[in-house]
């Protein structure tokens, strides 16, 4: 059985230097990180996925054949 790295295939929308984003990135090291302050288009996409909620991180977990799961904020490891 092959283990997948935590966060593989996931996307983390966040801000560089944000402690909550940093915790999410540390817990999900294989997730792709997008800094919404550096990429205005990514901010718009994050807001669409989060229903307009302006809180980071926003973690997107793909679900094959379904809409992705979207988690606003990061509570694990707090």
C-alpha positions as CSV (number, residue, x, y, z in Angstrom):
1,X,0.0,0.0,0.0
2,X,1.4,3.4,-1.0
3,X,0.8,6.3,1.4
4,X,0.0,9.7,0.0
5,X,1.6,12.8,1.5
6,X,-0.8,14.9,3.6
7,X,-2.5,17.4,1.4
8,X,-1.8,15.7,-1.9
9,X,-4.2,17.2,-4.5
10,X,-5.4,19.9,-2.2
11,X,-5.2,23.6,-2.6
12,X,-4.7,26.1,0.2
13,X,-5.7,29.7,-0.4
14,X,-4.0,31.9,2.2
15,X,-1.7,34.8,3.0
16,X,2.1,34.6,3.4
17,X,2.9,35.3,7.1
18,X,-0.6,34.4,8.4
19,X,-0.2,32.0,11.4
20,X,-3.4,30.1,10.5
21,X,-2.2,29.6,6.9
22,X,1.2,28.6,8.1
23,X,-0.3,25.9,10.4
24,X,-2.4,24.5,7.5
25,X,0.6,24.4,5.2
26,X,2.7,22.6,7.9
27,X,-0.1,20.0,8.4
28,X,-0.7,19.6,4.6
29,X,2.8,19.8,3.1
30,X,1.8,18.4,-0.3
31,X,-1.0,20.8,-0.8
32,X,-0.5,23.6,-3.4
33,X,-0.4,27.1,-1.8
34,X,-1.7,30.2,-3.4
35,X,-1.1,33.6,-1.9
36,X,-4.3,35.6,-2.4
37,X,-2.5,38.9,-1.7
38,X,-0.1,38.3,-4.5
39,X,-2.7,37.0,-7.0
40,X,-5.9,39.0,-7.4
41,X,-7.5,36.3,-9.6
42,X,-6.8,33.7,-6.9
43,X,-8.5,36.0,-4.3
44,X,-11.6,36.1,-6.6
45,X,-11.6,32.4,-6.9
46,X,-11.2,31.9,-3.2
47,X,-14.1,34.3,-2.5
48,X,-16.3,32.3,-5.0
49,X,-15.4,29.0,-3.4
50,X,-15.9,30.4,0.2
51,X,-19.3,32.1,-0.6
52,X,-17.7,35.5,-0.1
53,X,-16.1,34.8,3.2
54,X,-12.9,36.7,3.6
55,X,-11.1,34.4,6.0
56,X,-7.9,32.4,5.3
57,X,-6.9,29.8,4.9
58,X,-9.5,28.3,2.5
59,X,-8.7,24.6,1.9
60,X,-10.1,22.9,-1.2
61,X,-10.2,19.1,-1.3
62,X,-11.1,17.6,-4.6
63,X,-13.8,15.0,-4.7
64,X,-13.7,12.9,-7.9
65,X,-17.0,13.2,-9.7
66,X,-18.4,15.7,-7.1
67,X,-18.0,19.3,-6.1
68,X,-14.8,19.9,-4.1
69,X,-15.0,20.1,-0.3
70,X,-14.2,23.6,0.9
71,X,-13.0,24.3,4.5
72,X,-12.8,27.9,5.7
73,X,-10.2,28.4,8.4
74,X,-7.9,25.7,9.9
75,X,-8.8,24.2,13.3
76,X,-6.6,21.2,13.5
77,X,-3.4,21.5,15.5
78,X,-4.7,24.6,17.3
